[in-house]
């Protein structure tokens, strides 16, 4: 059985805020959670977990809900600006496209 990675409290807060924003967007559109579940093909429990910011819900499920709410394009802005990455690039620091392979621990 896989164990979930440890998530920092700060990151859990970000997910919780995202869930709250999704819930508020749904309420502003006067849609019930059941309607969102029907339109996304997700279960009502998954919608509940998304609106609570659960880290165990797949990002694809979050995207499905955002799509039904007309907010899917918001995800395209994530990391688009990337000021730190631009500064590193401008400084001429060479970075690998991929992280080095991890060795498996027994």
Backbone atoms as SQL, in Angstrom:
CREATE TABLE atoms (id INTEGER PRIMARY KEY, chain TEXT, resi INTEGER, resn TEXT, atom TEXT, x REAL, y REAL, z REAL);
INSERT INTO atoms VALUES
  (1, 'A', 1, 'UNK', 'N', 0.843, -1.179, 0.000),
  (2, 'A', 1, 'UNK', 'CA', 0.000, 0.000, 0.000),
  (3, 'A', 1, 'UNK', 'C', 0.889, 1.244, 0.000),
  (4, 'A', 2, 'UNK', 'N', 0.510, 2.224, -0.830),
  (5, 'A', 2, 'UNK', 'CA', 1.259, 3.477, -0.888),
  (6, 'A', 2, 'UNK', 'C', 0.883, 4.353, 0.291),
  (7, 'A', 3, 'UNK', 'N', 1.867, 5.082, 0.780),
  (8, 'A', 3, 'UNK', 'CA', 1.575, 6.069, 1.820),
  (9, 'A', 3, 'UNK', 'C', 1.612, 7.448, 1.176),
  (10, 'A', 4, 'UNK', 'N', 0.722, 8.285, 1.602),
  (11, 'A', 4, 'UNK', 'CA', 0.661, 9.638, 1.055),
  (12, 'A', 4, 'UNK', 'C', 1.862, 10.432, 1.534),
  (13, 'A', 5, 'UNK', 'N', 2.391, 11.297, 0.665),
  (14, 'A', 5, 'UNK', 'CA', 3.512, 12.117, 1.094),
  (15, 'A', 5, 'UNK', 'C', 3.069, 13.108, 2.170),
  (16, 'A', 6, 'UNK', 'N', 3.998, 13.431, 3.045),
  (17, 'A', 6, 'UNK', 'CA', 3.698, 14.409, 4.094),
  (18, 'A', 6, 'UNK', 'C', 3.505, 15.773, 3.441),
  (19, 'A', 7, 'UNK', 'N', 2.468, 16.450, 3.835),
  (20, 'A', 7, 'UNK', 'CA', 2.173, 17.769, 3.277),
  (21, 'A', 7, 'UNK', 'C', 2.337, 18.796, 4.388),
  (22, 'A', 8, 'UNK', 'N', 3.113, 19.815, 4.093),
  (23, 'A', 8, 'UNK', 'CA', 3.368, 20.872, 5.065),
  (24, 'A', 8, 'UNK', 'C', 2.082, 21.618, 5.418),
  (25, 'A', 9, 'UNK', 'N', 1.947, 22.066, 6.658),
  (26, 'A', 9, 'UNK', 'CA', 0.756, 22.807, 7.064),
  (27, 'A', 9, 'UNK', 'C', 0.470, 24.015, 6.161),
  (28, 'A', 10, 'UNK', 'N', 1.527, 24.691, 5.729),
  (29, 'A', 10, 'UNK', 'CA', 1.348, 25.851, 4.845),
  (30, 'A', 10, 'UNK', 'C', 0.676, 25.427, 3.538),
  (31, 'A', 11, 'UNK', 'N', 1.076, 24.266, 3.014),
  (32, 'A', 11, 'UNK', 'CA', 0.490, 23.776, 1.766),
  (33, 'A', 11, 'UNK', 'C', -0.931, 23.272, 1.979),
  (34, 'A', 12, 'UNK', 'N', -1.202, 22.698, 3.136),
  (35, 'A', 12, 'UNK', 'CA', -2.574, 22.293, 3.454),
  (36, 'A', 12, 'UNK', 'C', -3.492, 23.511, 3.510),
  (37, 'A', 13, 'UNK', 'N', -2.971, 24.614, 4.030),
  (38, 'A', 13, 'UNK', 'CA', -3.749, 25.862, 4.085),
  (39, 'A', 13, 'UNK', 'C', -4.062, 26.358, 2.677),
  (40, 'A', 14, 'UNK', 'N', -3.101, 26.244, 1.771),
  (41, 'A', 14, 'UNK', 'CA', -3.321, 26.653, 0.380),
  (42, 'A', 14, 'UNK', 'C', -4.435, 25.813, -0.238),
  (43, 'A', 15, 'UNK', 'N', -4.390, 24.501, -0.013),
  (44, 'A', 15, 'UNK', 'CA', -5.440, 23.624, -0.541),
  (45, 'A', 15, 'UNK', 'C', -6.801, 23.950, 0.073),
  (46, 'A', 16, 'UNK', 'N', -6.806, 24.221, 1.369),
  (47, 'A', 16, 'UNK', 'CA', -8.061, 24.578, 2.041),
  (48, 'A', 16, 'UNK', 'C', -8.641, 25.856, 1.438),
  (49, 'A', 17, 'UNK', 'N', -7.783, 26.844, 1.210),
  (50, 'A', 17, 'UNK', 'CA', -8.233, 28.098, 0.597),
  (51, 'A', 17, 'UNK', 'C', -8.774, 27.848, -0.813),
  (52, 'A', 18, 'UNK', 'N', -8.085, 27.007, -1.585),
  (53, 'A', 18, 'UNK', 'CA', -8.554, 26.668, -2.932),
  (54, 'A', 18, 'UNK', 'C', -9.936, 26.032, -2.859),
  (55, 'A', 19, 'UNK', 'N', -10.110, 25.098, -1.947),
  (56, 'A', 19, 'UNK', 'CA', -11.413, 24.453, -1.787),
  (57, 'A', 19, 'UNK', 'C', -12.506, 25.446, -1.440),
  (58, 'A', 20, 'UNK', 'N', -12.190, 26.371, -0.549),
  (59, 'A', 20, 'UNK', 'CA', -13.166, 27.396, -0.172),
  (60, 'A', 20, 'UNK', 'C', -13.514, 28.284, -1.364),
  (61, 'A', 21, 'UNK', 'N', -12.517, 28.633, -2.168),
  (62, 'A', 21, 'UNK', 'CA', -12.769, 29.462, -3.352),
  (63, 'A', 21, 'UNK', 'C', -13.659, 28.725, -4.344),
  (64, 'A', 22, 'UNK', 'N', -13.413, 27.434, -4.511),
  (65, 'A', 22, 'UNK', 'CA', -14.243, 26.631, -5.412),
  (66, 'A', 22, 'UNK', 'C', -15.676, 26.567, -4.893),
  (67, 'A', 23, 'UNK', 'N', -15.828, 26.366, -3.589),
  (68, 'A', 23, 'UNK', 'CA', -17.168, 26.319, -3.007),
  (69, 'A', 23, 'UNK', 'C', -17.897, 27.654, -3.194),
  (70, 'A', 24, 'UNK', 'N', -17.205, 28.756, -2.948),
  (71, 'A', 24, 'UNK', 'CA', -17.829, 30.074, -3.124),
  (72, 'A', 24, 'UNK', 'C', -18.210, 30.317, -4.577),
  (73, 'A', 25, 'UNK', 'N', -17.371, 29.887, -5.512),
  (74, 'A', 25, 'UNK', 'CA', -17.686, 30.039, -6.934),
  (75, 'A', 25, 'UNK', 'C', -18.942, 29.232, -7.285),
  (76, 'A', 26, 'UNK', 'N', -19.060, 28.037, -6.718),
  (77, 'A', 26, 'UNK', 'CA', -20.246, 27.202, -6.954),
  (78, 'A', 26, 'UNK', 'C', -21.490, 27.886, -6.401),
  (79, 'A', 27, 'UNK', 'N', -21.393, 28.409, -5.183),
  (80, 'A', 27, 'UNK', 'CA', -22.544, 29.061, -4.553),
  (81, 'A', 27, 'UNK', 'C', -22.954, 30.327, -5.297),
  (82, 'A', 28, 'UNK', 'N', -21.978, 31.084, -5.786),
  (83, 'A', 28, 'UNK', 'CA', -22.291, 32.291, -6.559),
  (84, 'A', 28, 'UNK', 'C', -23.077, 31.949, -7.826),
  (85, 'A', 29, 'UNK', 'N', -22.830, 30.782, -8.365),
  (86, 'A', 29, 'UNK', 'CA', -23.528, 30.331, -9.576),
  (87, 'A', 29, 'UNK', 'C', -24.834, 29.622, -9.244),
  (88, 'A', 30, 'UNK', 'N', -25.140, 29.548, -7.946),
  (89, 'A', 30, 'UNK', 'CA', -26.353, 28.902, -7.456),
  (90, 'A', 30, 'UNK', 'C', -26.460, 27.450, -7.929),
  (91, 'A', 31, 'UNK', 'N', -25.332, 26.759, -7.870),
  (92, 'A', 31, 'UNK', 'CA', -25.295, 25.340, -8.216),
  (93, 'A', 31, 'UNK', 'C', -25.141, 24.525, -6.939),
  (94, 'A', 32, 'UNK', 'N', -25.853, 23.415, -6.871),
  (95, 'A', 32, 'UNK', 'CA', -25.698, 22.533, -5.721),
  (96, 'A', 32, 'UNK', 'C', -24.484, 21.636, -5.949),
  (97, 'A', 33, 'UNK', 'N', -23.984, 21.076, -4.873),
  (98, 'A', 33, 'UNK', 'CA', -22.864, 20.143, -4.988),
  (99, 'A', 33, 'UNK', 'C', -23.285, 18.928, -5.804),
  (100, 'A', 34, 'UNK', 'N', -24.546, 18.540, -5.687),
  (101, 'A', 34, 'UNK', 'CA', -25.070, 17.407, -6.456),
  (102, 'A', 34, 'UNK', 'C', -25.038, 17.724, -7.961),
  (103, 'A', 35, 'UNK', 'N', -25.385, 18.944, -8.332),
  (104, 'A', 35, 'UNK', 'CA', -25.321, 19.339, -9.749),
  (105, 'A', 35, 'UNK', 'C', -23.893, 19.290, -10.265),
  (106, 'A', 36, 'UNK', 'N', -22.944, 19.760, -9.451),
  (107, 'A', 36, 'UNK', 'CA', -21.538, 19.708, -9.851),
  (108, 'A', 36, 'UNK', 'C', -21.102, 18.258, -10.018),
  (109, 'A', 37, 'UNK', 'N', -21.514, 17.398, -9.096),
  (110, 'A', 37, 'UNK', 'CA', -21.171, 15.984, -9.179),
  (111, 'A', 37, 'UNK', 'C', -21.706, 15.374, -10.481),
  (112, 'A', 38, 'UNK', 'N', -22.943, 15.676, -10.809),
  (113, 'A', 38, 'UNK', 'CA', -23.548, 15.155, -12.044),
  (114, 'A', 38, 'UNK', 'C', -22.815, 15.662, -13.282),
  (115, 'A', 39, 'UNK', 'N', -22.489, 16.939, -13.307),
  (116, 'A', 39, 'UNK', 'CA', -21.865, 17.539, -14.489),
  (117, 'A', 39, 'UNK', 'C', -20.409, 17.121, -14.674),
  (118, 'A', 40, 'UNK', 'N', -19.744, 16.768, -13.580),
  (119, 'A', 40, 'UNK', 'CA', -18.344, 16.359, -13.680),
  (120, 'A', 40, 'UNK', 'C', -18.183, 14.852, -13.792),
  (121, 'A', 41, 'UNK', 'N', -19.209, 14.114, -13.397),
  (122, 'A', 41, 'UNK', 'CA', -19.094, 12.662, -13.361),
  (123, 'A', 41, 'UNK', 'C', -18.365, 12.171, -12.119),
  (124, 'A', 42, 'UNK', 'N', -18.154, 13.069, -11.171),
  (125, 'A', 42, 'UNK', 'CA', -17.494, 12.725, -9.915),
  (126, 'A', 42, 'UNK', 'C', -18.548, 12.420, -8.858),
  (127, 'A', 43, 'UNK', 'N', -18.153, 11.733, -7.830),
  (128, 'A', 43, 'UNK', 'CA', -19.069, 11.446, -6.737),
  (129, 'A', 43, 'UNK', 'C', -19.278, 12.658, -5.854),
  (130, 'A', 44, 'UNK', 'N', -20.393, 12.673, -5.159),
  (131, 'A', 44, 'UNK', 'CA', -20.710, 13.775, -4.246),
  (132, 'A', 44, 'UNK', 'C', -19.645, 13.894, -3.156),
  (133, 'A', 45, 'UNK', 'N', -19.123, 12.756, -2.693),
  (134, 'A', 45, 'UNK', 'CA', -18.082, 12.762, -1.668),
  (135, 'A', 45, 'UNK', 'C', -16.809, 13.435, -2.199),
  (136, 'A', 46, 'UNK', 'N', -16.478, 13.212, -3.462),
  (137, 'A', 46, 'UNK', 'CA', -15.298, 13.851, -4.058),
  (138, 'A', 46, 'UNK', 'C', -15.477, 15.359, -4.118),
  (139, 'A', 47, 'UNK', 'N', -16.670, 15.805, -4.479),
  (140, 'A', 47, 'UNK', 'CA', -16.950, 17.252, -4.506),
  (141, 'A', 47, 'UNK', 'C', -16.785, 17.823, -3.101),
  (142, 'A', 48, 'UNK', 'N', -17.300, 17.110, -2.119),
  (143, 'A', 48, 'UNK', 'CA', -17.150, 17.531, -0.719),
  (144, 'A', 48, 'UNK', 'C', -15.667, 17.658, -0.367),
  (145, 'A', 49, 'UNK', 'N', -14.882, 16.650, -0.734),
  (146, 'A', 49, 'UNK', 'CA', -13.450, 16.665, -0.426),
  (147, 'A', 49, 'UNK', 'C', -12.723, 17.801, -1.156),
  (148, 'A', 50, 'UNK', 'N', -13.099, 18.078, -2.376),
  (149, 'A', 50, 'UNK', 'CA', -12.496, 19.189, -3.121),
  (150, 'A', 50, 'UNK', 'C', -12.784, 20.505, -2.405),
  (151, 'A', 51, 'UNK', 'N', -14.016, 20.691, -1.991),
  (152, 'A', 51, 'UNK', 'CA', -14.386, 21.938, -1.322),
  (153, 'A', 51, 'UNK', 'C', -13.776, 22.046, 0.079),
  (154, 'A', 52, 'UNK', 'N', -13.249, 20.966, 0.600),
  (155, 'A', 52, 'UNK', 'CA', -12.529, 20.986, 1.871),
  (156, 'A', 52, 'UNK', 'C', -11.027, 21.099, 1.636),
  (157, 'A', 53, 'UNK', 'N', -10.606, 21.042, 0.368),
  (158, 'A', 53, 'UNK', 'CA', -9.188, 21.157, 0.045),
  (159, 'A', 53, 'UNK', 'C', -8.400, 19.901, 0.345),
  (160, 'A', 54, 'UNK', 'N', -9.001, 18.768, 0.141),
  (161, 'A', 54, 'UNK', 'CA', -8.337, 17.501, 0.443),
  (162, 'A', 54, 'UNK', 'C', -7.146, 17.264, -0.483),
  (163, 'A', 55, 'UNK', 'N', -5.985, 16.930, 0.095),
  (164, 'A', 55, 'UNK', 'CA', -4.807, 16.644, -0.725),
  (165, 'A', 55, 'UNK', 'C', -4.857, 15.268, -1.383),
  (166, 'A', 56, 'UNK', 'N', -5.844, 14.447, -1.023),
  (167, 'A', 56, 'UNK', 'CA', -5.928, 13.101, -1.598),
  (168, 'A', 56, 'UNK', 'C', -6.718, 13.062, -2.896),
  (169, 'A', 57, 'UNK', 'N', -7.375, 14.150, -3.257),
  (170, 'A', 57, 'UNK', 'CA', -8.142, 14.203, -4.500),
  (171, 'A', 57, 'UNK', 'C', -7.195, 14.540, -5.649),
  (172, 'A', 58, 'UNK', 'N', -7.325, 13.805, -6.745),
  (173, 'A', 58, 'UNK', 'CA', -6.465, 14.010, -7.914),
  (174, 'A', 58, 'UNK', 'C', -6.681, 15.400, -8.503),
  (175, 'A', 59, 'UNK', 'N', -5.604, 15.974, -9.022),
  (176, 'A', 59, 'UNK', 'CA', -5.696, 17.314, -9.611),
  (177, 'A', 59, 'UNK', 'C', -6.660, 17.335, -10.797),
  (178, 'A', 60, 'UNK', 'N', -6.784, 16.199, -11.478),
  (179, 'A', 60, 'UNK', 'CA', -7.735, 16.117, -12.588),
  (180, 'A', 60, 'UNK', 'C', -9.165, 16.330, -12.124),
  (181, 'A', 61, 'UNK', 'N', -9.483, 15.878, -10.929),
  (182, 'A', 61, 'UNK', 'CA', -10.829, 16.092, -10.383),
  (183, 'A', 61, 'UNK', 'C', -11.052, 17.562, -10.050),
  (184, 'A', 62, 'UNK', 'N', -10.021, 18.198, -9.485),
  (185, 'A', 62, 'UNK', 'CA', -10.117, 19.642, -9.249),
  (186, 'A', 62, 'UNK', 'C', -10.361, 20.361, -10.586),
  (187, 'A', 63, 'UNK', 'N', -9.644, 19.947, -11.622),
  (188, 'A', 63, 'UNK', 'CA', -9.789, 20.573, -12.944),
  (189, 'A', 63, 'UNK', 'C', -11.194, 20.379, -13.504),
  (190, 'A', 64, 'UNK', 'N', -11.766, 19.193, -13.322),
  (191, 'A', 64, 'UNK', 'CA', -13.130, 18.946, -13.802),
  (192, 'A', 64, 'UNK', 'C', -14.122, 19.916, -13.167),
  (193, 'A', 65, 'UNK', 'N', -13.985, 20.133, -11.874),
  (194, 'A', 65, 'UNK', 'CA', -14.881, 21.053, -11.176),
  (195, 'A', 65, 'UNK', 'C', -14.656, 22.478, -11.664),
  (196, 'A', 66, 'UNK', 'N', -13.397, 22.866, -11.799),
  (197, 'A', 66, 'UNK', 'CA', -13.105, 24.217, -12.303),
  (198, 'A', 66, 'UNK', 'C', -13.680, 24.407, -13.703),
  (199, 'A', 67, 'UNK', 'N', -13.632, 23.373, -14.534),
  (200, 'A', 67, 'UNK', 'CA', -14.187, 23.446, -15.885),
  (201, 'A', 67, 'UNK', 'C', -15.697, 23.692, -15.844),
  (202, 'A', 68, 'UNK', 'N', -16.396, 22.946, -15.013),
  (203, 'A', 68, 'UNK', 'CA', -17.846, 23.113, -14.901),
  (204, 'A', 68, 'UNK', 'C', -18.191, 24.523, -14.417),
  (205, 'A', 69, 'UNK', 'N', -17.329, 25.079, -13.576),
  (206, 'A', 69, 'UNK', 'CA', -17.554, 26.442, -13.077),
  (207, 'A', 69, 'UNK', 'C', -17.062, 27.515, -14.050),
  (208, 'A', 70, 'UNK', 'N', -16.424, 27.101, -15.145),
  (209, 'A', 70, 'UNK', 'CA', -15.896, 28.060, -16.117),
  (210, 'A', 70, 'UNK', 'C', -14.604, 28.709, -15.672),
  (211, 'A', 71, 'UNK', 'N', -13.867, 28.045, -14.788),
  (212, 'A', 71, 'UNK', 'CA', -12.649, 28.618, -14.219),
  (213, 'A', 71, 'UNK', 'C', -11.391, 27.829, -14.565),
  (214, 'A', 72, 'UNK', 'N', -11.480, 26.915, -15.515),
  (215, 'A', 72, 'UNK', 'CA', -10.338, 26.053, -15.821),
  (216, 'A', 72, 'UNK', 'C', -9.121, 26.818, -16.318),
  (217, 'A', 73, 'UNK', 'N', -9.315, 27.945, -16.955),
  (218, 'A', 73, 'UNK', 'CA', -8.185, 28.718, -17.468),
  (219, 'A', 73, 'UNK', 'C', -7.333, 29.307, -16.343),
  (220, 'A', 74, 'UNK', 'N', -7.899, 29.392, -15.136),
  (221, 'A', 74, 'UNK', 'CA', -7.128, 29.873, -13.990),
  (222, 'A', 74, 'UNK', 'C', -5.897, 29.009, -13.748),
  (223, 'A', 75, 'UNK', 'N', -5.991, 27.714, -14.055),
  (224, 'A', 75, 'UNK', 'CA', -4.845, 26.823, -13.836),
  (225, 'A', 75, 'UNK', 'C', -3.695, 27.126, -14.788),
  (226, 'A', 76, 'UNK', 'N', -3.993, 27.719, -15.933),
  (227, 'A', 76, 'UNK', 'CA', -2.913, 28.022, -16.878),
  (228, 'A', 76, 'UNK', 'C', -2.031, 29.169, -16.400),
  (229, 'A', 77, 'UNK', 'N', -2.484, 29.905, -15.401),
  (230, 'A', 77, 'UNK', 'CA', -1.668, 31.006, -14.889),
  (231, 'A', 77, 'UNK', 'C', -0.689, 30.553, -13.809),
  (232, 'A', 78, 'UNK', 'N', -0.858, 29.321, -13.325),
  (233, 'A', 78, 'UNK', 'CA', 0.047, 28.799, -12.292),
  (234, 'A', 78, 'UNK', 'C', 1.455, 28.694, -12.869),
  (235, 'A', 79, 'UNK', 'N', 2.402, 29.294, -12.214),
  (236, 'A', 79, 'UNK', 'CA', 3.822, 29.299, -12.588),
  (237, 'A', 79, 'UNK', 'C', 4.091, 29.994, -13.926),
  (238, 'A', 80, 'UNK', 'N', 3.140, 30.719, -14.458),
  (239, 'A', 80, 'UNK', 'CA', 3.348, 31.408, -15.738),
  (240, 'A', 80, 'UNK', 'C', 4.351, 32.559, -15.602),
  (241, 'A', 81, 'UNK', 'N', 4.243, 33.322, -14.534),
  (242, 'A', 81, 'UNK', 'CA', 5.142, 34.468, -14.357),
  (243, 'A', 81, 'UNK', 'C', 6.526, 33.993, -13.912),
  (244, 'A', 82, 'UNK', 'N', 6.606, 33.182, -12.895),
  (245, 'A', 82, 'UNK', 'CA', 7.838, 32.578, -12.378),
  (246, 'A', 82, 'UNK', 'C', 9.006, 33.557, -12.271),
  (247, 'A', 83, 'UNK', 'N', 8.876, 34.605, -11.425),
  (248, 'A', 83, 'UNK', 'CA', 9.942, 35.597, -11.325),
  (249, 'A', 83, 'UNK', 'C', 11.292, 35.011, -10.884),
  (250, 'A', 84, 'UNK', 'N', 11.303, 34.061, -9.963),
  (251, 'A', 84, 'UNK', 'CA', 12.569, 33.462, -9.537),
  (252, 'A', 84, 'UNK', 'C', 13.220, 32.708, -10.693),
  (253, 'A', 85, 'UNK', 'N', 12.453, 31.926, -11.400),
  (254, 'A', 85, 'UNK', 'CA', 12.984, 31.183, -12.541),
  (255, 'A', 85, 'UNK', 'C', 13.549, 32.106, -13.606),
  (256, 'A', 86, 'UNK', 'N', 12.873, 33.224, -13.838),
  (257, 'A', 86, 'UNK', 'CA', 13.360, 34.204, -14.825),
  (258, 'A', 86, 'UNK', 'C', 14.674, 34.833, -14.370),
  (259, 'A', 87, 'UNK', 'N', 14.775, 35.123, -13.076),
  (260, 'A', 87, 'UNK', 'CA', 16.019, 35.704, -12.556),
  (261, 'A', 87, 'UNK', 'C', 17.170, 34.717, -12.696),
  (262, 'A', 88, 'UNK', 'N', 16.896, 33.441, -12.383),
  (263, 'A', 88, 'UNK', 'CA', 17.926, 32.417, -12.540),
  (264, 'A', 88, 'UNK', 'C', 18.341, 32.275, -14.002),
  (265, 'A', 89, 'UNK', 'N', 17.369, 32.309, -14.869),
  (266, 'A', 89, 'UNK', 'CA', 17.641, 32.209, -16.297),
  (267, 'A', 89, 'UNK', 'C', 18.480, 33.405, -16.760),
  (268, 'A', 90, 'UNK', 'N', 18.091, 34.590, -16.339),
  (269, 'A', 90, 'UNK', 'CA', 18.817, 35.795, -16.727),
  (270, 'A', 90, 'UNK', 'C', 20.230, 35.811, -16.166),
  (271, 'A', 91, 'UNK', 'N', 20.432, 35.199, -14.994),
  (272, 'A', 91, 'UNK', 'CA', 21.755, 35.152, -14.380),
  (273, 'A', 91, 'UNK', 'C', 22.658, 34.130, -15.078),
  (274, 'A', 92, 'UNK', 'N', 22.078, 33.368, -15.986),
  (275, 'A', 92, 'UNK', 'CA', 22.870, 32.403, -16.742),
  (276, 'A', 92, 'UNK', 'C', 23.156, 31.121, -15.999),
  (277, 'A', 93, 'UNK', 'N', 22.395, 30.856, -14.965),
  (278, 'A', 93, 'UNK', 'CA', 22.580, 29.613, -14.225),
  (279, 'A', 93, 'UNK', 'C', 21.974, 28.481, -15.041),
  (280, 'A', 94, 'UNK', 'N', 22.777, 27.472, -15.275),
  (281, 'A', 94, 'UNK', 'CA', 22.312, 26.339, -16.071),
  (282, 'A', 94, 'UNK', 'C', 21.652, 25.338, -15.136),
  (283, 'A', 95, 'UNK', 'N', 20.462, 24.931, -15.509),
  (284, 'A', 95, 'UNK', 'CA', 19.756, 23.926, -14.724),
  (285, 'A', 95, 'UNK', 'C', 19.414, 22.746, -15.623),
  (286, 'A', 96, 'UNK', 'N', 19.398, 21.570, -15.038),
  (287, 'A', 96, 'UNK', 'CA', 18.996, 20.383, -15.780),
  (288, 'A', 96, 'UNK', 'C', 17.504, 20.431, -16.026),
  (289, 'A', 97, 'UNK', 'N', 17.080, 19.868, -17.146),
  (290, 'A', 97, 'UNK', 'CA', 15.654, 19.818, -17.411),
  (291, 'A', 97, 'UNK', 'C', 14.956, 18.848, -16.469),
  (292, 'A', 98, 'UNK', 'N', 15.699, 17.842, -16.026),
  (293, 'A', 98, 'UNK', 'CA', 15.134, 16.855, -15.111),
  (294, 'A', 98, 'UNK', 'C', 15.987, 16.807, -13.849),
  (295, 'A', 99, 'UNK', 'N', 15.352, 16.473, -12.783),
  (296, 'A', 99, 'UNK', 'CA', 16.076, 16.295, -11.529),
  (297, 'A', 99, 'UNK', 'C', 16.885, 15.005, -11.614),
  (298, 'A', 100, 'UNK', 'N', 17.976, 14.924, -10.891),
  (299, 'A', 100, 'UNK', 'CA', 18.753, 13.684, -10.907),
  (300, 'A', 100, 'UNK', 'C', 17.930, 12.522, -10.376),
  (301, 'A', 101, 'UNK', 'N', 18.199, 11.339, -10.900),
  (302, 'A', 101, 'UNK', 'CA', 17.461, 10.153, -10.460),
  (303, 'A', 101, 'UNK', 'C', 17.766, 9.857, -9.011),
  (304, 'A', 102, 'UNK', 'N', 16.743, 9.450, -8.302),
  (305, 'A', 102, 'UNK', 'CA', 16.858, 9.088, -6.904),
  (306, 'A', 102, 'UNK', 'C', 17.235, 7.609, -6.841),
  (307, 'A', 103, 'UNK', 'N', 18.093, 7.255, -5.922),
  (308, 'A', 103, 'UNK', 'CA', 18.393, 5.848, -5.718),
  (309, 'A', 103, 'UNK', 'C', 17.383, 5.300, -4.720),
  (310, 'A', 104, 'UNK', 'N', 16.923, 4.098, -4.995),
  (311, 'A', 104, 'UNK', 'CA', 15.929, 3.480, -4.105),
  (312, 'A', 104, 'UNK', 'C', 16.597, 3.002, -2.833),
  (313, 'A', 105, 'UNK', 'N', 15.928, 3.285, -1.736),
  (314, 'A', 105, 'UNK', 'CA', 16.427, 2.826, -0.444),
  (315, 'A', 105, 'UNK', 'C', 15.726, 1.511, -0.107),
  (316, 'A', 106, 'UNK', 'N', 16.470, 0.594, 0.412),
  (317, 'A', 106, 'UNK', 'CA', 15.881, -0.709, 0.761),
  (318, 'A', 106, 'UNK', 'C', 15.353, -0.709, 2.161);
